[in-house]
């Protein structure tokens, strides 16, 4: 049995949660079509507060009641003292009465790898933000990752990097051998495609009280997302011509250190023109992407960066930061800008909002670029790593 850590999906951890859920779904689909004979099992911690999806509930699961911080501390100590945690699965709760097969491989998906001695291990490295922008992490998270990440990366049998940029960071910061690192891009779910049902779009527009012309941003609200730059550019647009875009809609839940972003809305005089939406389900998110006049993503650092790719798949013209992995993801299908250049962002937004030919060009390029990334491909390449380690 191959056991995948589904904890980020179970606990709804934004990008990490989507990665785990989509990868598990694609691997299960491949198993059902006979492409692999590996049985897929799942693991998650903090079982008492878990909210597994139907997909996760349908699979064989191991679970521990340990809450996040004791669980993280246990993993760290196991590496420091070289203590095997292989017995974890024999002691864990399961969702079946029949005994489950002993795991042969564990895939860590959320930057936490217990110390196993009898199992092969795969570690997905999403990013190294805590090293590149330590000021944008909570102190306890930064301390934990600083202490633990070297051991996790050294002990993993294979490391999946979600972009070439993440791989370069791993080699530069930790001097990891490139032979141990594999770049496997994330994917786009087929549900992200342009919505053409005008009645459904009108209903969504009415439900969220959306204006006819709006700028959309999607992502957890935290300093790394650099929304303040977007707010400043939006204010400059309003001062020029407040009919270009009536509102800036931000979809995402509040993350850590979010207070300065919220305060910036007030300080810039944008109360009532910048609106924050949380808890938007994917079905509605597809419609918001389809309705948006322009999608903006000014992030300072992304290990991969799914939102601009989702927006492209739905036919939204995209303007994004040229930082970190985003040029890899967006390719030639978006306007790419220095993340902190307010004037450049103002000009780029104005261009897209006023140049219909540019808008149509970006709308045509976007779905083709998004089509280069799929979860089925990610699952296939991940399965090959499993096969190599277990051969």
N, C-alpha and C positions, 0 to 999 in steps of 0.2 A: 504493500500500500504506500502511495505517496500522500503525505499530509501537507496541506497548504494552510498557512496561517490566515484565517478569514477574519481576524479580530478587527482590522480597520473597516471592513464592510459591515460587520455586526454592529460596530459602534459608530457608524456613519461618519467616518473621517474624511469627508470631502474627496480630494484627489486620490489619496491612498485607498480610501474605501471603494471608489469607482474602479481603481486598478484591480484590487483584489476580486471584487464581484465579477467584473467583466472577464478577467482571465480565467477564473473558476468556471464561469458559464461556458466559455469557449473550449476549455479543456474537457468539460463534461460532454459537450456536443461532439467533440472528436472521439471520445471514448464510446459514445452511443453509436457512432457510425463505423466502429471497428478499426479506427486508425491507430489505436493504442490498446494494449491489454493491461495497462496499469490501472489499478483501482484507485480512485480519487477519494481521499478522506479530508476532513477539515479539522482545524483546531481554533479555539478562541478562548480568551481569558475573560474574567469579570462576568461569569455566566449568570449571576443573579440579576444583573442589569442589562442583559443582552436582549437584542431585538432582531433575531435572525430573519432574513428574507425567506420567501418560500423556497427559493433555490437552495439556500443553505440548510433549511430544515429538511429538505428532501435527500440530503447526503448524510453519510455516516460521519458523526462529529465527536471529537474529544473536546472536553471543556473543563476549565478550572475556575473555581470561584474567586481566585485571587484578583484583587482590584489592580488597576494599572501600576501604581507606584511600587507596591510590594512585588508585583510580577517583574517589573523592570529591575528592581534591586536584586531579586533572586537570580535573574539571568546574568547580571553583572558579576555578582559574587561567584557564580558557577564558573565563569571564565577566569577570574582572578585566582581562585583556589583550584582550578582544574578539576572541578567536581562534575561528574557526568549527571545529566538530567534525563537519561534514557527511560528511567522508571516513571517519568511524567505520564506516559500514555497508559500504563497499567493502573495508575491511581486516579486518572481523570474520570469525570462523569462521561457517559456516552448516551446517545439517544436511541439505543437499540439494546434489547435484552441479550441478543447473541454476542459472543465475544468477537471483537474486531481483530483483523489480522495485525500482526506487529508491523509498524511502519518501517520502511527501508530508507526513506528520504523525507526531509523536512524542508519546505520552502518558506523562508521568512519574507514577509511582504511589507512590514512596517518598521524597519530599522531596529528590529530586536531579534536576536538569535540566541536561544538557550545553548548551553554547552552539551553537545551530544558526542558520544564516542562510538556508538554502534550504528549511527545513521549517516548517510551522505547528506550534505546540506547545500542549499542554494539560497543566496541572499540577494534581494532586489534593492539596489541602491538608487533611490529616487533623486536625491540631491545632496549637496553638502552646504546648505544654506548656513548652518550653525558655524561653519568655518569661514565662509565668505562674507556673511553679514551677521556676525554674532550679536549685534545690537538689536536684531529683529527677532531674537528668540527669548523666551522666558528664561531667566537665569538657571532654574533647576533643570530645564530641558537641555540647555546648552552644556551644563556641567555633566549631565548624564551622557550625552552623546560624545562629548570630548573624551570622557573616560572610557566609554564602552566601544565606540566605533572602531578603533584600531584592532581590538580583539575580535569583534564580529567579522571584520573584513579579512583578517589573517586566518581565522579558523574556518571560514566558509570554503567549501570545495569549489564552488563556482559563484561568480558575481554577475548578476544582470544589471547593466546600466541602461536607463531608459532613454538616453541620448548620447551622441558622441561628446557633447559638452560635459555631461556628467562623468563620462569615462576619462576625459582629459583632466578634470578636477581630481578624480580618484588617483590617477597616476602622478599628478603634480603634487598633491598634498600628502599622500600616503605611500608614494613610491611603489605602488602595487605592480606586479608583473602583468603585462598586457595579455599574456596567455590565459590568465585567470578571469579576464573580463570579457563579457559579451554584450554588445549593444543590441537590445531588442526594443524597438519603439512600441509605445502604447498604440491603441487603436481607436476607431470611431464606431460606435454602435450603429447598426442600420437604422435605428429609430431617428437618428439625427439626419434629416433630409428636409428639403424645403417644403413647407406646408402650402398647398395650393387651394385648400378648401376655404373659400372666402367667408362662408358663414361661420366656420369654426374660428377663423382669425378674428372676425368681428366680435364674436362672443368673448374671446379671450381679451380683446382690446377693451371691451366694456367691463369685464370682470375686474381688471386691474386699473381701470380708468386711464388708459394710455392715450396720449395725444397722437396725432397723425404722424408727427415727425419727432423722433427721439433717438438719443444716443444710448446704447446699451453697454454695460460692463458686467462681467460675471466673475465671481471668485470670492473666496473667504476675505473678509475685511480685516486686513492687517497691514503693517507698514510696508512690507515687501511688495505689496500689490501697487504701491505708488499712486493711489487714487487722488492724492492731493494735487499732483501734476495735472491730472485730467480735470479736476475741479477748476484749477486756475485757467486752463485752456478754454473750458466751457464758459467761464465768466467773461473771458476776453471775446468769445464769439457773441455772447449776449449783448456786450457793450457795442459791438459792431452792428449786429442785426439780430434782434431777438426772435425773428421768425425762422431762422435757419434750423434751429432745433428747440423745441419747446421745453423738453425736460431731458435730464440725464437719469436713467434708471440703473441702479446697481442691484444686482441679484446675488445674494450670498449672505451667509450667517456671520455674525461677529466672531472674529478670531482673537488671538492674543494681541495685546497692546493696541486695541482698536480705538481707544478714546481720542487720540489726536486726529484721526481721520474723521470721526463724527464732529469734533470741534471745528475742523476746517470748513465744514459746510456752513456753519453759523458765521465763522469769522470772515468768510468770503462773500457773505450776503446771499447765499444760494438756498436758504431755507424756502421750501416750496417749489424749487426748480430742480433740486436733486432729491430723488426718492429712493429709499432702500427697501428692497423686498427680500424676505427670507422665507424658507420653507416652500419654494417653488418646485413642484415635481417636474420630472423630465418631460412629461407630456406637454405641460404648459411652457417649459423652457424652449422646446422646439418652436412653438408658436411665437414666443418672444423674439427668438433669433430671426424668425421669418418676417416679423413685423418691423424689426429695427431698421432705422434709416442708415445707421452705421454702428459697427461694433468696435469698441476701443479696449485695448489691453496694454496698459503702460507698465507692466510688472518689471521690477528691477532684476529679478532672478527667477527662473523656472527650470526645474530639472527636465520637464517635458513641456507642459502647457497645453492642456486639453481644450479650454474654452475657446481660443481663437480657431482651433480646428473644427470644433462643433459649430461655431458660427459660420465658417466657410461652407461646411456641409449643408447648412440650411440656407445658403445663398445670401448671407449678409456681407456687405463690403467691410473689410477688416483693416484697421490701423493698429499696429502693435509695436512694442518695444523691440529694438534690435539687440537686446542683451541676452546673454547666456544661450539657451537652446532654441529660442524663438525663431531665429533665422532658419534653423533646420526644419522646424515644424511648418512655418508659414511659407517658406520658399519664395517664389515670385508672385504669390497670390495675395499679398497684402502690402500696404505701405508700412515700412519699417523705419522707426525713428529712435534717436537717442532718448532714453527714458526720462531724463530730467530737463529736457529742452522745451519749456512751455511754449515758446514762440513757434517751434517746429510743429508741436502738437496742434496749436491753434490753426496754423496754415494748412496742415494735412486734413484736419476735420473740415475746414472751410472748403477745401478742394473737393472732398468726397460729397459734401452736402450741396455743392453748387454745380459740379461738373458731371452731367448725366452720362457722358461717354465713359468717364473714369469709373463711375459706379457700375455701369453695365459690364465693363471689362473685369473689374474685381469680382463681380457676382458670377461671371462665367469661369474665371480661373479658380475660384474657391472650391467648388465641389470636386473638381479634378485633382486639386492638391490634397484635399481631405481623403479622396479615394485611394491615395497611396498608403494609407494607414488602416489596418484592420486588426481586430482582436483575434480573428481566426489565424492570421499570419503570426501574431505574437504568441498564440498558444502553440502553434506548430513549432516555432523556433525554441520556445521554452521546453516543449516535450523532447526535442532533440537533446537538450542539455540533460534532462532526466535520464534519457536512454544512455547517453555517454557515461554518466556517473554510475549507473546501475549495471552496465554491461559487464 
